[in-house]
Amino acid sequence: MIPSQIKVAWITSVLGVDGDLLYTAPALIASAEKFKSLRVFTGEFAGTSEAFGIDIVRCNSLKLYRNERRVRRGHTHYGYGLRLAPPSLIRELIRYQPDLLIIDEYNIFTLYSILYRTFWRPQARILITMETKPRFPEGPVLGRARTLFRRLLVRHANAILTNNAEGRQYLTDVLGVPDHLIVSEPYLVSDLSTVVVRADPNIRRTREHNGDRPIRFVYVGQLIPRKGLSYALTACARLLPRYAGRFIYQIVGDGPLRFELEELASDLNLGEHIQFLGRQAYERICDVYSQADVLLFPTLADYRSLVPFEALSLGLPILASVHDGGISETVQHGRNGFAFDPRNTEQLVACMQQFLEDPGLVSEFSAVSVGLAKSYTLPGSIDVLLKACQLAFGET
């Protein structure tokens, strides 16, 4: 058993979004309860550490690509870019002298952490976390360079933690990591049933629908081209006039594409079938999901989105894109939802029709989602993290 008093450095290039830790907050708070001397080192954080009761150290970094949350991008893939950072992280680590370094993914901070361990504290242990298998083409030159860089980094890890089987296969087959150094269990989740304190003890519940009201589909996320919402709106239009008045698609979030999406909804004569609810505070997202029947998530490219995990944690059936890296974890096709390709409009229409023709599927699929959600709880993710930490120290 790892002593709770060991010094732990949690190292991530970016922490939260615009000063809000979002789903990271409960994970860090729970980790701080396990490790009394937890300190977070990051290159980008706009908030204040006092708000979360966690010691956060900012290290200089410079991001050489535009933020798609603020700037309209013309393509539908993750933007290529580079994060530069002077080696100030090494200086901060020397001051702190951590026994365990938990490093998020592969970047310049990962390299600095390895240099710190190599030259200043060889007895320190390194745990690298990797969400899942990279899913996007990087080109022959850049892709090869990144693969070689990752292979170099993983050689210095005492353990590597990834969320699913795809991640494990990538580590062994592509990066050459010995299988016994890998833990492949879900450590990154967004469990809204424990994030928001509510009076309702049955917030994770089976949804009910008897066909007496419209089916409420919901989307949560950024309004950018990569999220595929224009394809979802086109599918909604194909449902008319046959299913007029029998469905609503609530779009929660904001972004540079909002005006164009509103215009598209108007041009398609979708009227009250589409509701743009704008950006909601993370603490209130729980209410949005609670009032919905089905998550409709049409992304064109996501590494491993946590939105379906949020919906799963509250028992929603899920219609999710095959282009989401976490779909193997959140969707059991035909049991709690359907996987679809957003660019195949007829396929998406057929998936939505399943619920419109048989509203009882909401209850049936919801019950399966409630069961699946038990594998993606915050306490479970902390247990997985601790398991990986123990492996880093040579304990099993």
N, C-alpha and C positions, 0 to 999 in steps of 0.2 A: 504494500500500500504506500502510495506517495504521500509524504508528510504535507499537511496543509500549509505549513509555514515556508515552504520553498518559494523562492522568488521566480515569478513567471512574467515573461515579457510577451505580450500579444502584439504582433507586428503586422500592420496592414497599410497599404499605400493610400487607401481612401476609407474614411470612416463615416458612415451615414450619408444622408443627402441634405444639403443646405442646413446643416446644423442639427438635424433630427436623426437620432440613431435608428428609428423605426424598429424593425424586427431584430436588429442587433442588440438593442438595449436589454431585453430580458435575458439573452444569452450571456452578455457580458456581466450583468448583475449576478446571475446565478453562478457564473464562473468565479466572480470575485468572492462569493460566499464560500466556495470550495477552496480557493487559493487566497489566503488573506493578504498576500503581497503581490497582487496582480497590478501590472502597469501596462497601459496601452500606448504603443508608439505608432504614429501615423504621419503621413505626409500631407493629408488634406482633411481638415475637420473645421467646420464653420461655427460650431456650438461652443458651449462652455462646459468644462468638466464638472463644475459644481452642481450642475443640473442633474447629473446622473450618479454622483457620489463615487466616481471612478477616476483614478489618477490617469490623465491623458497627457502625453508628451507629444508636442508637434515638432516634426522635423521638416526642414525645408525640402520642397519638391516643386517641380515645374512640369505642367502637363502640356505637351505640344500637339494637342488636337482639340477641336471644338466640342463643346458640350452639347449633345443632341437634345438635352432637356430644354435648352434655351435657343438653339439655332436650328432653323429648318434645314434638313439635309435632303438632298435629292435622291439618295439611294436608300435601300431597305436593309442594309447590313450594318453590323457594328463598324464604327469608324476606326480606321487604323491610326495609330498614334504612338507616342513615346513619352514616358514619364522620366524626367531627369531629376536627380537629387544629389546634392553634395554629400559626402560621407559623414554628415553630422550625426546620423543615427549611431554610428560606431562610437562616437564620443559619449552619447547618452547611454548606450549600453554599458560602456566601461564604468560610468558613474554608478549605474544601477547594479551591475554584476548579477544578472539573472542566472538561475540554475536550469531553467527550461525556456526555450524560445518557441512560441507557436506562431508560425509564419503563414500568411495568407497568400497562396498561389505563388507565381514565379515572376519576380520583378527585381529592380535594382536594390530594393530593401532586402530581398531574400539574399542577394549576393553579399551585401554589407553585413548581414547577420552571420553568414557563414565565415566571412573574414574575421569578424569579432571572435567567434568561437575558436577559429583556427589559431589566431595569434595571441589572444588575451585570456581565454577561458576554455581550454580544451575539454574540461570535464563537464561543461554545459551540454545539454541535450537539445536536439532540434526535431520539432514536429512540423511538417509541412502539410497544410490543408489544401485540397484541390476539389472544387465543386463536382466536376464530372469531366468527361471527355470533351475536348474542344470540338466544336461542331461546325466551324466556319472556315472556308478556304482562305489560305493566307498567301498563296502564290508559291512557286517553287523556291525562290531565293529566300524570301522572308520566312516562309514556313520551315525550311531546312535550318535556317539560323536559329529560330526560336526552339526548334526541337533539340538542337545541339546544346543550346543554353540551358534548357530544362534538364537534359541528361546530366550536364555538369552539376547542377544544383542538387538533384535528387541523390547523387552519390554521397553527399554529406549529411543526408537526413538519417536520423535514427528510427523514424517512423513516418508514414504518410497516411493521411486520412482523406478518404473520398466518399461521396454520398451513395454511390450505386455501382452496379456491376460494370456498366460502361466505363466508369472512371477507373475501376480496377484493371480492366482489360487494357486500357490505354497505358496505364502505368507499367504493366508487365510487358506488353507486346511492343510498345513504341519507345518507352523510356528505359526499359530494361531493369525495372525495380524488382528485387526478389519478392516473391509473393508473401513471405512470412513477415515482411516489414509493412504490409498494407492492412489497414482496417477499412472495409467498405460497408459502412452503415450510415444512415442519415444523421448528419450532425448539424446541418443547416436547414432549419425549418422556420415557418412562420405560423405559430400556433395561437390564433386569436382567442381560443377558448380560455387561455390563461393570461393573455396579454392585458385584456380589459377586465377590470373588476366590475361585475354586474350582480344584481340581485337574483337573476334567473339562474338557478343551478343546472338547468337543462339546456344551456345555450348550444351545446353540441347535441343536436337532436335530429331525428328523422323528419324531413319536411313532408307536409301533407298537401295534396291538391286533388280536388274532386271535380274539376272542370267548370266550377261556377264563376271563375274569374279568369282574366288573361294570364298566360304564362309569363313570368317576369324573368327574362334573361338579363345578365349583368356583366359588364366589363369593368375592370379596375386597372389603371395604369396610365402611362404617358400617352399623349396624343401626338404620335410621331409616325412617319411612314412605316417604320419597321414593325409596328404592332398590327398592321393588316386590317385596320378598322374599315377602310373603304370597301374591302371584299365582304366584310360582315354586313355592311349597309346594303350592298348590292344583293346579298342573299335575302335580307329582310324584304327588299322590294319585290323579289321573286315570289314571296309568300302572299302577296296581294294580287287580286282582291279576295282570293279564296279564304284567307285567314284574317281578314280585316277585323280589328277589334279583339282578336284572340291572343295577342302577344304584345309585350313591351320590351324594348331593349334599352336598359339604363347604362349610360356611359359615364363612368366616374373617373375623373382625372382632368388634366389640362396639358397644354403644350402648343407648339407652333402650328400644328395641323388643325386646331379646333375650328377655326373659321371655315376652312375648306370642307371639313366634315359636316358642319352645320349646313353649308350650302349644298353639299351632295345629298344630304337627307331631305332638304327642301326640293331639290330638282327631281328626286325619286318619289316625291309625293308621299313620304312616310309619315308626315304629320305627327300625331301624338304617339305613334308607335315607337318613336325614338325620343329619349330624354337625356339631355346633357346636364349632368349634375355638378360639373366642375370638380375642382380638387377638394378633397375632404381630409381633415386631420386624421392621422393614423389611428388615434384612439376612437374615432367615430366610424371607421370602416366596418367595424363589427355590426353596427346597425344597418349598414347598406347590405351586407351579405344576409343578415337575418331576415330582411324583407324580400329577398330574391328567391327564385326557385331553381335557377340553373346558371352556372357560370358559362359564358361564351367567350373564349379567349383565342382570338384569331391571329396570333403573332406569326410573323414571317421569319423571325430569327431571335431566339432567346437561348442564352447559355444554359440556364436552369432557373426559370422564373419562379418566384415564391408566391405569386398570386394564386395559382391552383392549389398550393398547400394551404393558403389562408382559407380558400373556399372549402377545401376538404376538411379542415379543422372544425368547420361549423356545419358539416353534413350536407353540403350542396352537391347535386349531380354536376358533372363537368363535361363540357364540350371544349376540347383543347386541340390546338394545332399540333401536327406531327413535327413542326419545326421548333418545338420547345424541348430543351434537353432533359427536362424532368418528367416528360409524359409517361415514361415507363413506370414511374413511381405513383403518379396521381390518377391515371386512367386505366381501368380494366374494361376494354372495349366491349360494349354490350351488357356490362354488369353495373357500373356506376356512371357510365357516360360513353362518349364516342370520341375517337381520334379522327381528325379530318385534315385535309390540305386546303387552306383558305383560298388558294388560287383555283380550286375546283368548286365553282359556285354550286353546281348541282349536288355535289356531295354534301356540302354544308347545309343546303336547303333540305336535303333528305334527313340529315341529323336533327334539324330543328323540327321537322314535321313529325318525327317520332313522338315528341312530347306534345305537340299540338293535337295529334290524332289520338294519343293515349295519355292524358294527364296523370293517370295512375303511375306512370313510369317515374314521376318525380319522387313519389314515396318509395317505390321499389329501389331505384338507384341511390336515393339518399341514404337508405339503410346500409347499403354497401359502403358508401363513402364514410359513414360514421365508423364502421368497422376498420376501414383502411386508415383512418385518421389516428387510430391508436398506435400506429407505428411511427408517427411523426409529431410527437409531443415534445414540449420543452424539456421536461425531466428526462425523457428518453435521449434527447440529443446531448444533454449534459453528461449522461452516463456513457454515451459513445465517445465523447471528447475525453473523458477520464480514462476510458479503456485505451485510447490511442496514446495518451500521456504515459500510461503505465508501460505500454509497448516501447515507447521512446526510452524508458529507463530500464528496458530489458526484462520487464515483468509481464507475465501473461495470466 
